[in-house]
Amino acid sequence: GAVVSQHPSRVICKSGTSVKIECRSLDFQATTMFWYRQFPKQSLMLMATSNEGSKATYEQGVEKDKFLINHASLTLSTLTVTSAHPEDSSFYICSAPHWGNSYNEQFFGPGTRLTVL
Amino acid sequence: AQSVAQPEDQVNVAEGNPLTVKCTYSVSGNPYLFWYVQYPNRGLQFLLKYITGDNLVKGSYGFEAEFNKSQTSFHLKKPSALVSDSALYFCAVRALSGNTPLVFGKGTRLSVIA
């Protein structure tokens, strides 16, 4: 199957700093990528849809100025958590859909564990 | 709008016994249905999917799921549970058309007891 990578896998930062998370589709092009957030013992909640060449679409309740998304190329989307605070600590997972042909599924990165002190 | 319901927060089963993790869905039109498993501090692992074809779908690690359109269900099953199956299981759905993201259920924690 197709592979999606995420970097870093784990990050610890001080409150007020910004953190950038990269999501790459390694062997296919993804004009769209999805960013999810998962709090402990909870489900994955869609934060935003990242679109190559255009602005991201944010879900209701997600602050676009706090969670900056840039879809720089057909294989790279980045999520920057600006001025992070302890309540932003979570597990962030990106995903790239590969609909059609032989895949027909959404491929997930391994996730990034963010801890804000 | 799409939605998924996993009515059980926790399922306990003895090793060697059959297991079922329930899922019902709501979507406009025909659905894509998925099951994923998540181990502690890890990402999602794909188990199986239903798009079209046979209602009984076989997936990884001996798991299978049955699509029931009339009951809008897609329950996950395994004939004989292993302790190593203990994990968090997510059902997900998306509409067949359009580039829409998967919508996940809240998850069911499976505990297989030796």
Interface residues (C-beta under 8 A of the other chain):
Chain A: G1 Q6 T32 F34 Q42 S43 L44 L46 T49 I93 S95 P97 W99 N104 E105 Q106 F108 G109 P110 G111 R113
Chain B: Y32 F34 Y36 N41 R42 G43 L44 F46 K49 I51 F90 R94 N99 P101 L102 V103 F104 G105 K106 G107
